[in-house]
């Protein structure tokens, strides 16, 4: 797999130094997911206060794409409301071609900036790896569904 150097460096940095690693004793929701195609595993804990995701903790193993995506995801959603996290999730899935939509990066809307996650857009050229990048987000989707509307 050949990614642009800049993107590859960002992905490898998150893979080697994953942010918010470890389970959360204070978690309000817990979710786990697997990507059997690649052997990736990912688990997510979220702590939510007044509708805001105040902390996230992850555990997992697998390829650099899956684990880096999870690390970037935690940075993108901490401090956001549950609805903003859903919006970021949708934008990510649009960027990756997983969900239909337009203009995944819209500076006019809060939470629009995907930051390091944009490094993963190159993965879109490798369809078999899209599931790797999507695994943490599928896990997030499940976690937010557990939380419900808020
Ligand atoms: Zn993978």
Backbone and ligand atoms as CSV (ligand in chain L), in Angstrom:
chain,resi,resn,atom,element,x,y,z
A,1,UNK,N,N,0.840,-1.190,0.000
A,1,UNK,CA,C,0.000,0.000,0.000
A,1,UNK,C,C,0.880,1.247,0.000
A,2,UNK,N,N,0.642,2.132,-0.935
A,2,UNK,CA,C,1.442,3.343,-1.064
A,2,UNK,C,C,0.607,4.566,-0.717
A,3,UNK,N,N,0.930,5.207,0.392
A,3,UNK,CA,C,0.255,6.444,0.767
A,3,UNK,C,C,1.256,7.583,0.650
A,4,UNK,N,N,0.720,8.791,0.497
A,4,UNK,CA,C,1.596,9.951,0.486
A,4,UNK,C,C,2.412,9.975,1.782
A,5,UNK,N,N,3.651,10.436,1.693
A,5,UNK,CA,C,4.536,10.410,2.856
A,5,UNK,C,C,3.959,11.131,4.067
A,6,UNK,N,N,3.365,12.290,3.821
A,6,UNK,CA,C,2.833,13.079,4.928
A,6,UNK,C,C,1.732,12.303,5.640
A,7,UNK,N,N,0.842,11.740,4.864
A,7,UNK,CA,C,-0.256,10.961,5.435
A,7,UNK,C,C,0.281,9.744,6.181
A,8,UNK,N,N,1.254,9.094,5.571
A,8,UNK,CA,C,1.813,7.894,6.196
A,8,UNK,C,C,2.447,8.229,7.544
A,9,UNK,N,N,3.156,9.359,7.605
A,9,UNK,CA,C,3.794,9.757,8.858
A,9,UNK,C,C,2.768,10.036,9.949
A,10,UNK,N,N,1.673,10.693,9.581
A,10,UNK,CA,C,0.627,11.008,10.562
A,10,UNK,C,C,0.010,9.715,11.076
A,11,UNK,N,N,-0.256,8.787,10.156
A,11,UNK,CA,C,-0.863,7.507,10.535
A,11,UNK,C,C,0.079,6.709,11.440
A,12,UNK,N,N,1.342,6.657,11.078
A,12,UNK,CA,C,2.299,5.881,11.881
A,12,UNK,C,C,2.516,6.502,13.256
A,13,UNK,N,N,2.449,7.839,13.335
A,13,UNK,CA,C,2.602,8.496,14.631
A,13,UNK,C,C,1.465,8.084,15.569
A,14,UNK,N,N,0.244,8.070,15.056
A,14,UNK,CA,C,-0.897,7.658,15.889
A,14,UNK,C,C,-0.835,6.171,16.224
A,15,UNK,N,N,-0.316,5.388,15.287
A,15,UNK,CA,C,-0.205,3.944,15.529
A,15,UNK,C,C,0.815,3.652,16.625
A,16,UNK,N,N,1.938,4.351,16.564
A,16,UNK,CA,C,3.011,4.096,17.531
A,16,UNK,C,C,2.765,4.769,18.870
A,17,UNK,N,N,2.058,5.896,18.847
A,17,UNK,CA,C,1.761,6.645,20.078
A,17,UNK,C,C,0.263,6.895,20.174
A,18,UNK,N,N,-0.509,5.826,20.356
A,18,UNK,CA,C,-1.961,6.000,20.351
A,18,UNK,C,C,-2.437,6.898,21.492
A,19,UNK,N,N,-3.324,7.833,21.155
A,19,UNK,CA,C,-3.866,8.765,22.144
A,19,UNK,C,C,-4.995,8.074,22.919
A,20,UNK,N,N,-5.089,8.429,24.188
A,20,UNK,CA,C,-6.213,7.969,25.026
A,20,UNK,C,C,-6.334,6.451,25.045
A,21,UNK,N,N,-5.204,5.813,25.234
A,21,UNK,CA,C,-5.165,4.362,25.286
A,21,UNK,C,C,-5.497,3.876,26.690
A,22,UNK,N,N,-6.224,2.798,26.792
A,22,UNK,CA,C,-6.546,2.202,28.088
A,22,UNK,C,C,-8.020,2.347,28.405
A,23,UNK,N,N,-8.542,1.373,29.156
A,23,UNK,CA,C,-9.966,1.422,29.482
A,23,UNK,C,C,-10.232,2.530,30.495
A,24,UNK,N,N,-11.480,3.005,30.534
A,24,UNK,CA,C,-11.893,4.077,31.428
A,24,UNK,C,C,-12.700,3.490,32.576
A,25,UNK,N,N,-12.205,3.609,33.807
A,25,UNK,CA,C,-12.985,3.101,34.944
A,25,UNK,C,C,-14.338,3.803,35.072
A,26,UNK,N,N,-14.382,5.054,34.632
A,26,UNK,CA,C,-15.601,5.862,34.791
A,26,UNK,C,C,-16.493,5.822,33.547
A,27,UNK,N,N,-16.293,4.827,32.675
A,27,UNK,CA,C,-17.018,4.810,31.403
A,27,UNK,C,C,-18.528,4.701,31.597
A,28,UNK,N,N,-19.272,5.457,30.805
A,28,UNK,CA,C,-20.732,5.350,30.781
A,28,UNK,C,C,-21.191,4.351,29.727
A,29,UNK,N,N,-20.417,4.226,28.665
A,29,UNK,CA,C,-20.739,3.230,27.635
A,29,UNK,C,C,-19.462,2.527,27.192
A,30,UNK,N,N,-19.625,1.275,26.795
A,30,UNK,CA,C,-18.504,0.460,26.315
A,30,UNK,C,C,-18.957,-0.268,25.063
A,31,UNK,N,N,-18.086,-0.310,24.071
A,31,UNK,CA,C,-18.429,-0.992,22.835
A,31,UNK,C,C,-17.184,-1.676,22.271
A,32,UNK,N,N,-17.410,-2.793,21.602
A,32,UNK,CA,C,-16.288,-3.525,20.998
A,32,UNK,C,C,-16.634,-3.902,19.573
A,33,UNK,N,N,-15.596,-3.946,18.737
A,33,UNK,CA,C,-15.821,-4.338,17.348
A,33,UNK,C,C,-14.639,-5.102,16.792
A,34,UNK,N,N,-14.903,-5.811,15.708
A,34,UNK,CA,C,-13.855,-6.579,15.043
A,34,UNK,C,C,-13.960,-6.399,13.534
A,35,UNK,N,N,-12.810,-6.497,12.902
A,35,UNK,CA,C,-12.762,-6.525,11.441
A,35,UNK,C,C,-12.077,-7.838,11.039
A,36,UNK,N,N,-12.869,-8.902,10.854
A,36,UNK,CA,C,-12.287,-10.234,10.607
A,36,UNK,C,C,-11.432,-10.292,9.347
A,37,UNK,N,N,-11.726,-9.435,8.376
A,37,UNK,CA,C,-10.976,-9.426,7.125
A,37,UNK,C,C,-9.490,-9.238,7.373
A,38,UNK,N,N,-9.176,-8.397,8.384
A,38,UNK,CA,C,-7.783,-8.028,8.642
A,38,UNK,C,C,-7.313,-8.531,9.997
A,39,UNK,N,N,-8.259,-8.928,10.857
A,39,UNK,CA,C,-7.897,-9.360,12.194
A,39,UNK,C,C,-7.816,-8.220,13.195
A,40,UNK,N,N,-8.395,-7.061,12.852
A,40,UNK,CA,C,-8.352,-5.903,13.748
A,40,UNK,C,C,-9.407,-6.027,14.839
A,41,UNK,N,N,-9.039,-5.552,16.041
A,41,UNK,CA,C,-9.983,-5.491,17.153
A,41,UNK,C,C,-9.902,-4.104,17.769
A,42,UNK,N,N,-11.059,-3.622,18.238
A,42,UNK,CA,C,-11.089,-2.285,18.834
A,42,UNK,C,C,-12.171,-2.226,19.905
A,43,UNK,N,N,-11.828,-1.640,21.048
A,43,UNK,CA,C,-12.806,-1.444,22.116
A,43,UNK,C,C,-12.765,0.015,22.546
A,44,UNK,N,N,-13.936,0.545,22.844
A,44,UNK,CA,C,-14.063,1.970,23.150
A,44,UNK,C,C,-14.873,2.179,24.422
A,45,UNK,N,N,-14.338,2.994,25.320
A,45,UNK,CA,C,-15.063,3.468,26.500
A,45,UNK,C,C,-15.302,4.958,26.330
A,46,UNK,N,N,-16.501,5.409,26.687
A,46,UNK,CA,C,-16.789,6.840,26.668
A,46,UNK,C,C,-17.376,7.251,28.015
A,47,UNK,N,N,-16.942,8.403,28.496
A,47,UNK,CA,C,-17.560,9.030,29.659
A,47,UNK,C,C,-18.289,10.272,29.159
A,48,UNK,N,N,-19.564,10.378,29.499
A,48,UNK,CA,C,-20.402,11.476,29.002
A,48,UNK,C,C,-20.986,12.238,30.184
A,49,UNK,N,N,-20.820,13.552,30.160
A,49,UNK,CA,C,-21.405,14.407,31.201
A,49,UNK,C,C,-22.172,15.532,30.545
A,50,UNK,N,N,-23.440,15.693,30.922
A,50,UNK,CA,C,-24.286,16.740,30.353
A,50,UNK,C,C,-24.267,16.716,28.823
A,51,UNK,N,N,-24.263,15.508,28.269
A,51,UNK,CA,C,-24.317,15.375,26.810
A,51,UNK,C,C,-22.992,15.595,26.106
A,52,UNK,N,N,-21.928,15.827,26.879
A,52,UNK,CA,C,-20.603,16.073,26.282
A,52,UNK,C,C,-19.686,14.879,26.569
A,53,UNK,N,N,-18.975,14.438,25.551
A,53,UNK,CA,C,-18.005,13.357,25.724
A,53,UNK,C,C,-16.780,13.954,26.420
A,54,UNK,N,N,-16.619,13.644,27.698
A,54,UNK,CA,C,-15.543,14.258,28.464
A,54,UNK,C,C,-14.275,13.415,28.470
A,55,UNK,N,N,-14.408,12.122,28.171
A,55,UNK,CA,C,-13.225,11.255,28.128
A,55,UNK,C,C,-13.514,10.047,27.248
A,56,UNK,N,N,-12.448,9.534,26.653
A,56,UNK,CA,C,-12.547,8.314,25.849
A,56,UNK,C,C,-11.324,7.464,26.144
A,57,UNK,N,N,-11.522,6.161,26.116
A,57,UNK,CA,C,-10.402,5.244,26.316
A,57,UNK,C,C,-10.528,4.100,25.326
A,58,UNK,N,N,-9.402,3.672,24.771
A,58,UNK,CA,C,-9.459,2.624,23.752
A,58,UNK,C,C,-8.533,1.470,24.090
A,59,UNK,N,N,-8.918,0.305,23.599
A,59,UNK,CA,C,-8.036,-0.848,23.616
A,59,UNK,C,C,-8.178,-1.493,22.253
A,60,UNK,N,N,-7.148,-2.209,21.821
A,60,UNK,CA,C,-7.275,-2.857,20.529
A,60,UNK,C,C,-5.954,-3.360,20.025
A,61,UNK,N,N,-6.055,-4.080,18.936
A,61,UNK,CA,C,-4.846,-4.542,18.255
A,61,UNK,C,C,-5.199,-4.768,16.803
A,62,UNK,N,N,-4.182,-4.669,15.982
A,62,UNK,CA,C,-4.422,-4.841,14.557
A,62,UNK,C,C,-3.508,-3.946,13.756
A,63,UNK,N,N,-3.881,-3.710,12.525
A,63,UNK,CA,C,-3.009,-2.984,11.605
A,63,UNK,C,C,-2.932,-1.501,11.947
A,64,UNK,N,N,-1.968,-0.829,11.354
A,64,UNK,CA,C,-1.743,0.584,11.646
A,64,UNK,C,C,-2.945,1.439,11.272
A,65,UNK,N,N,-3.642,1.091,10.191
A,65,UNK,CA,C,-4.782,1.897,9.752
A,65,UNK,C,C,-5.896,1.860,10.802
A,66,UNK,N,N,-6.210,0.676,11.291
A,66,UNK,CA,C,-7.312,0.545,12.249
A,66,UNK,C,C,-6.980,1.249,13.562
A,67,UNK,N,N,-5.781,1.047,14.071
A,67,UNK,CA,C,-5.433,1.600,15.380
A,67,UNK,C,C,-5.194,3.105,15.301
A,68,UNK,N,N,-4.611,3.570,14.205
A,68,UNK,CA,C,-4.410,5.010,14.031
A,68,UNK,C,C,-5.752,5.720,13.894
A,69,UNK,N,N,-6.680,5.100,13.171
A,69,UNK,CA,C,-8.004,5.695,13.005
A,69,UNK,C,C,-8.683,5.859,14.362
A,70,UNK,N,N,-8.524,4.858,15.236
A,70,UNK,CA,C,-9.122,4.929,16.568
A,70,UNK,C,C,-8.487,6.020,17.424
A,71,UNK,N,N,-7.170,6.168,17.312
A,71,UNK,CA,C,-6.468,7.211,18.062
A,71,UNK,C,C,-6.924,8.593,17.607
A,72,UNK,N,N,-6.997,8.783,16.295
A,72,UNK,CA,C,-7.452,10.071,15.744
A,72,UNK,C,C,-8.897,10.343,16.138
A,73,UNK,N,N,-9.695,9.291,16.161
A,73,UNK,CA,C,-11.106,9.446,16.499
A,73,UNK,C,C,-11.274,9.999,17.907
A,74,UNK,N,N,-10.493,9.480,18.864
A,74,UNK,CA,C,-10.637,9.968,20.238
A,74,UNK,C,C,-10.324,11.456,20.299
A,75,UNK,N,N,-9.301,11.890,19.574
A,75,UNK,CA,C,-8.954,13.306,19.597
A,75,UNK,C,C,-10.054,14.156,18.979
A,76,UNK,N,N,-10.753,13.581,18.000
A,76,UNK,CA,C,-11.793,14.342,17.295
A,76,UNK,C,C,-13.064,14.486,18.127
A,77,UNK,N,N,-13.357,13.515,18.996
A,77,UNK,CA,C,-14.676,13.519,19.657
A,77,UNK,C,C,-14.646,13.992,21.105
A,78,UNK,N,N,-13.492,13.962,21.761
A,78,UNK,CA,C,-13.446,14.410,23.160
A,78,UNK,C,C,-13.725,15.913,23.218
A,79,UNK,N,N,-14.627,16.282,24.111
A,79,UNK,CA,C,-15.015,17.681,24.232
A,79,UNK,C,C,-16.204,18.050,23.360
A,80,UNK,N,N,-16.635,17.116,22.539
A,80,UNK,CA,C,-17.786,17.364,21.662
A,80,UNK,C,C,-19.056,16.779,22.291
A,81,UNK,N,N,-20.195,17.307,21.879
A,81,UNK,CA,C,-21.451,16.718,22.317
A,81,UNK,C,C,-21.670,15.411,21.556
A,82,UNK,N,N,-22.599,14.610,22.072
A,82,UNK,CA,C,-22.907,13.344,21.421
A,82,UNK,C,C,-23.368,13.600,19.983
A,83,UNK,N,N,-24.163,14.634,19.787
A,83,UNK,CA,C,-24.639,14.922,18.428
A,83,UNK,C,C,-23.509,15.418,17.530
A,84,UNK,N,N,-22.598,16.198,18.084
A,84,UNK,CA,C,-21.443,16.637,17.291
A,84,UNK,C,C,-20.575,15.435,16.911
A,85,UNK,N,N,-20.433,14.486,17.833
A,85,UNK,CA,C,-19.646,13.275,17.539
A,85,UNK,C,C,-20.297,12.494,16.401
A,86,UNK,N,N,-21.631,12.437,16.414
A,86,UNK,CA,C,-22.337,11.765,15.308
A,86,UNK,C,C,-22.064,12.478,13.984
A,87,UNK,N,N,-22.020,13.798,14.054
A,87,UNK,CA,C,-21.771,14.586,12.850
A,87,UNK,C,C,-20.360,14.323,12.317
A,88,UNK,N,N,-19.375,14.281,13.214
A,88,UNK,CA,C,-17.998,13.996,12.811
A,88,UNK,C,C,-17.917,12.590,12.210
A,89,UNK,N,N,-18.624,11.657,12.841
A,89,UNK,CA,C,-18.650,10.281,12.334
A,89,UNK,C,C,-19.190,10.246,10.903
A,90,UNK,N,N,-20.261,10.973,10.685
A,90,UNK,CA,C,-20.850,11.013,9.345
A,90,UNK,C,C,-19.867,11.627,8.336
A,91,UNK,N,N,-19.221,12.722,8.755
A,91,UNK,CA,C,-18.263,13.388,7.857
A,91,UNK,C,C,-17.109,12.449,7.502
A,92,UNK,N,N,-16.648,11.713,8.497
A,92,UNK,CA,C,-15.566,10.768,8.241
A,92,UNK,C,C,-16.015,9.704,7.235
A,93,UNK,N,N,-17.210,9.173,7.437
A,93,UNK,CA,C,-17.693,8.106,6.560
A,93,UNK,C,C,-17.943,8.620,5.141
A,94,UNK,N,N,-18.337,9.884,5.028
A,94,UNK,CA,C,-18.491,10.478,3.697
A,94,UNK,C,C,-17.111,10.628,3.038
A,95,UNK,N,N,-16.138,11.115,3.834
A,95,UNK,CA,C,-14.781,11.285,3.305
A,95,UNK,C,C,-14.230,9.962,2.781
A,96,UNK,N,N,-14.564,8.866,3.488
A,96,UNK,CA,C,-14.039,7.553,3.118
A,96,UNK,C,C,-14.885,6.854,2.053
A,97,UNK,N,N,-16.010,7.486,1.675
A,97,UNK,CA,C,-16.867,6.885,0.666
A,97,UNK,C,C,-17.759,5.781,1.218
A,98,UNK,N,N,-17.873,5.721,2.556
A,98,UNK,CA,C,-18.689,4.686,3.203
A,98,UNK,C,C,-20.152,5.103,3.206
A,99,UNK,N,N,-20.390,6.407,3.389
A,99,UNK,CA,C,-21.747,6.933,3.350
A,99,UNK,C,C,-21.839,7.978,2.254
A,100,UNK,N,N,-23.020,8.094,1.686
A,100,UNK,CA,C,-23.250,9.106,0.662
A,100,UNK,C,C,-23.314,10.474,1.323
A,101,UNK,N,N,-22.920,11.477,0.598
A,101,UNK,CA,C,-22.982,12.830,1.129
A,101,UNK,C,C,-22.035,13.721,0.357
A,102,UNK,N,N,-22.072,14.990,0.675
A,102,UNK,CA,C,-21.192,15.929,-0.003
A,102,UNK,C,C,-20.446,16.760,1.028
A,103,UNK,N,N,-19.377,17.358,0.583
A,103,UNK,CA,C,-18.627,18.319,1.378
A,103,UNK,C,C,-18.381,17.867,2.815
A,104,UNK,N,N,-17.598,16.797,2.989
A,104,UNK,CA,C,-17.361,16.300,4.346
A,104,UNK,C,C,-16.632,17.289,5.234
A,105,UNK,N,N,-15.920,18.215,4.636
A,105,UNK,CA,C,-15.180,19.179,5.446
A,105,UNK,C,C,-15.747,20.562,5.180
A,106,UNK,N,N,-16.576,21.024,6.091
A,106,UNK,CA,C,-17.270,22.294,5.909
A,106,UNK,C,C,-16.890,23.242,7.038
A,107,UNK,N,N,-16.054,24.259,6.747
A,107,UNK,CA,C,-15.566,25.149,7.804
A,107,UNK,C,C,-16.666,25.987,8.434
A,108,UNK,N,N,-17.831,26.033,7.807
A,108,UNK,CA,C,-18.920,26.845,8.346
A,108,UNK,C,C,-19.642,26.160,9.500
A,109,UNK,N,N,-19.349,24.880,9.702
A,109,UNK,CA,C,-20.076,24.155,10.739
A,109,UNK,C,C,-19.147,23.710,11.857
A,110,UNK,N,N,-19.598,23.806,13.104
A,110,UNK,CA,C,-18.753,23.384,14.226
A,110,UNK,C,C,-18.448,21.895,14.147
A,111,UNK,N,N,-17.247,21.541,14.531
A,111,UNK,CA,C,-16.871,20.129,14.500
A,111,UNK,C,C,-16.556,19.644,13.110
A,112,UNK,N,N,-16.477,20.591,12.164
A,112,UNK,CA,C,-16.289,20.182,10.776
A,112,UNK,C,C,-14.851,19.757,10.494
A,113,UNK,N,N,-13.925,20.352,11.231
A,113,UNK,CA,C,-12.509,20.097,10.975
A,113,UNK,C,C,-12.140,18.673,11.383
A,114,UNK,N,N,-11.711,17.876,10.445
A,114,UNK,CA,C,-11.388,16.486,10.751
A,114,UNK,C,C,-9.933,16.306,11.180
A,115,UNK,N,N,-9.129,17.348,11.036
A,115,UNK,CA,C,-7.760,17.292,11.544
A,115,UNK,C,C,-6.965,16.134,10.978
A,116,UNK,N,N,-6.278,15.421,11.874
A,116,UNK,CA,C,-5.427,14.315,11.455
A,116,UNK,C,C,-6.196,13.246,10.682
A,117,UNK,N,N,-7.497,13.165,10.928
A,117,UNK,CA,C,-8.296,12.140,10.241
A,117,UNK,C,C,-8.213,12.269,8.726
A,118,UNK,N,N,-7.947,13.495,8.260
A,118,UNK,CA,C,-7.854,13.685,6.816
A,118,UNK,C,C,-6.719,12.857,6.212
A,119,UNK,N,N,-5.765,12.476,7.062
A,119,UNK,CA,C,-4.664,11.635,6.576
A,119,UNK,C,C,-5.164,10.283,6.087
A,120,UNK,N,N,-6.350,9.894,6.564
A,120,UNK,CA,C,-6.878,8.576,6.196
A,120,UNK,C,C,-7.600,8.578,4.853
A,121,UNK,N,N,-7.814,9.769,4.289
A,121,UNK,CA,C,-8.584,9.784,3.048
A,121,UNK,C,C,-7.856,9.057,1.913
A,122,UNK,N,N,-6.512,8.968,2.018
A,122,UNK,CA,C,-5.767,8.236,1.004
A,122,UNK,C,C,-6.086,6.748,1.002
A,123,UNK,N,N,-6.566,6.261,2.159
A,123,UNK,CA,C,-6.912,4.842,2.290
A,123,UNK,C,C,-8.098,4.482,1.397
A,124,UNK,N,N,-8.863,5.508,1.043
A,124,UNK,CA,C,-10.033,5.288,0.193
A,124,UNK,C,C,-9.658,4.607,-1.124
A,125,UNK,N,N,-8.418,4.788,-1.528
A,125,UNK,CA,C,-7.971,4.176,-2.784
A,125,UNK,C,C,-7.741,2.672,-2.618
A,126,UNK,N,N,-7.818,2.183,-1.391
A,126,UNK,CA,C,-7.560,0.759,-1.132
A,126,UNK,C,C,-8.790,0.161,-0.439
A,127,UNK,N,N,-9.784,-0.221,-1.253
A,127,UNK,CA,C,-11.096,-0.610,-0.702
A,127,UNK,C,C,-11.020,-1.640,0.413
A,128,UNK,N,N,-10.092,-2.591,0.339
A,128,UNK,CA,C,-10.055,-3.639,1.362
A,128,UNK,C,C,-9.646,-3.067,2.719
A,129,UNK,N,N,-8.944,-1.897,2.690
A,129,UNK,CA,C,-8.481,-1.293,3.946
A,129,UNK,C,C,-9.490,-0.309,4.534
A,130,UNK,N,N,-10.519,0.026,3.778
A,130,UNK,CA,C,-11.508,0.976,4.291
A,130,UNK,C,C,-12.160,0.417,5.558
A,131,UNK,N,N,-12.373,-0.906,5.590
A,131,UNK,CA,C,-12.966,-1.514,6.784
A,131,UNK,C,C,-12.050,-1.364,7.989
A,132,UNK,N,N,-10.750,-1.358,7.753
A,132,UNK,CA,C,-9.793,-1.136,8.844
A,132,UNK,C,C,-10.002,0.264,9.431
A,133,UNK,N,N,-10.059,1.260,8.551
A,133,UNK,CA,C,-10.228,2.642,9.003
A,133,UNK,C,C,-11.587,2.851,9.661
A,134,UNK,N,N,-12.577,2.086,9.197
A,134,UNK,CA,C,-13.949,2.291,9.676
A,134,UNK,C,C,-14.225,1.595,11.008
A,135,UNK,N,N,-13.411,0.606,11.368
A,135,UNK,CA,C,-13.707,-0.197,12.570
A,135,UNK,C,C,-13.949,0.647,13.825
A,136,UNK,N,N,-13.052,1.587,14.175
A,136,UNK,CA,C,-13.310,2.373,15.388
A,136,UNK,C,C,-14.613,3.163,15.307
A,137,UNK,N,N,-14.981,3.567,14.105
A,137,UNK,CA,C,-16.185,4.393,13.922
A,137,UNK,C,C,-17.445,3.553,14.030
A,138,UNK,N,N,-17.359,2.303,13.576
A,138,UNK,CA,C,-18.470,1.376,13.787
A,138,UNK,C,C,-18.664,1.150,15.280
A,139,UNK,N,N,-17.545,1.070,15.998
A,139,UNK,CA,C,-17.589,0.899,17.447
A,139,UNK,C,C,-18.191,2.143,18.110
A,140,UNK,N,N,-17.797,3.316,17.621
A,140,UNK,CA,C,-18.356,4.569,18.139
A,140,UNK,C,C,-19.859,4.643,17.874
A,141,UNK,N,N,-20.247,4.242,16.681
A,141,UNK,CA,C,-21.663,4.280,16.310
A,141,UNK,C,C,-22.478,3.453,17.309
A,142,UNK,N,N,-21.961,2.291,17.641
A,142,UNK,CA,C,-22.630,1.422,18.600
A,142,UNK,C,C,-22.659,2.066,19.986
A,143,UNK,N,N,-21.547,2.669,20.379
A,143,UNK,CA,C,-21.477,3.313,21.697
A,143,UNK,C,C,-22.475,4.462,21.789
A,144,UNK,N,N,-22.579,5.260,20.730
A,144,UNK,CA,C,-23.499,6.397,20.751
A,144,UNK,C,C,-24.948,5.932,20.717
A,145,UNK,N,N,-25.187,4.801,20.046
A,145,UNK,CA,C,-26.536,4.248,20.031
A,145,UNK,C,C,-26.927,3.794,21.439
A,146,UNK,N,N,-25.961,3.237,22.175
A,146,UNK,CA,C,-26.221,2.854,23.567
A,146,UNK,C,C,-26.567,4.063,24.402
A,147,UNK,N,N,-25.878,5.156,24.136
A,147,UNK,CA,C,-26.110,6.365,24.913
A,147,UNK,C,C,-27.500,6.937,24.624
A,148,UNK,N,N,-27.898,6.841,23.371
A,148,UNK,CA,C,-29.213,7.328,22.977
A,148,UNK,C,C,-29.171,8.799,22.607
A,149,UNK,N,N,-30.322,9.352,22.335
A,149,UNK,CA,C,-30.409,10.760,21.952
A,149,UNK,C,C,-30.290,11.622,23.178
A,150,UNK,N,N,-29.512,12.659,23.050
A,150,UNK,CA,C,-29.258,13.505,24.221
A,150,UNK,C,C,-28.923,14.913,23.758
L,1,ZN,ZN,ZN,-6.658,-3.681,9.340
